[in-house]
Amino acid sequence: MSLRMLLLAGTLALMGCSGQLTDQTLPPANRVEYRLEPGDKVKLQVFREESLSGDYVVNDQGNIVIPMLGDFAIVGKSLEQAREELTAVLGAQYVRDARLSLTMIEFRPVFILGEVSRPGEYGYAQRMSVHALVAKAGGFTYRANEKVVYIRHARDAEERAYALTSAASVMPGDTVRIGARYF
């Protein structure tokens, strides 16, 4: 009986050291729709309205400040949603037959820590996966746990563990940590 308990305890201890702590998975990078957040930089071009066109940074309140229009809430919206709302507001108040484009100039950076060759801050690329970020950081170290990734999303207070798959997505502002394996 005690041998059986000892084997069970040993098996559980080894499973705990394997680093596979979670069943949570991140959505694939190609299925994540980006939402604008403070720190993002967008380019607004309004046809025949140079005074409204320009580069705008989403401020801490989640707005871009447009001449004549003032604060325009953009946080949490996709580029397409923001473009449609801007077209409606400008068309109703300021510009007849408003035609505009809204494009991303610069995303917020992502951060990677832990068992990678070059931890630090890296530029985000659209539809970036955790593996792409690890590659930018020089790859895994020999001690890296390649089965679990810890991510603190920009709006979260704490990091969460996720199963590391080839398509696991990362978003601008995320802090990614690659833990060490023990065996």
Secondary structure, 3 states (H helix, E strand, C coil): CHHHHHHHHHHHHHHHHCCCCCCCECCEHHHCCCCCCCCCEEEEEECCCCCCCEEEECCCCCEEEECCCEEEECCCCCHHHHHHHHHHHHHHHCCCCCCEEEEEEECCCEEEEECECCCEEECCCCCCEHHHHHHHCCCECCCECCCEEEEECCCCCCCEEEECCCCEECCCCCEEEECECCC
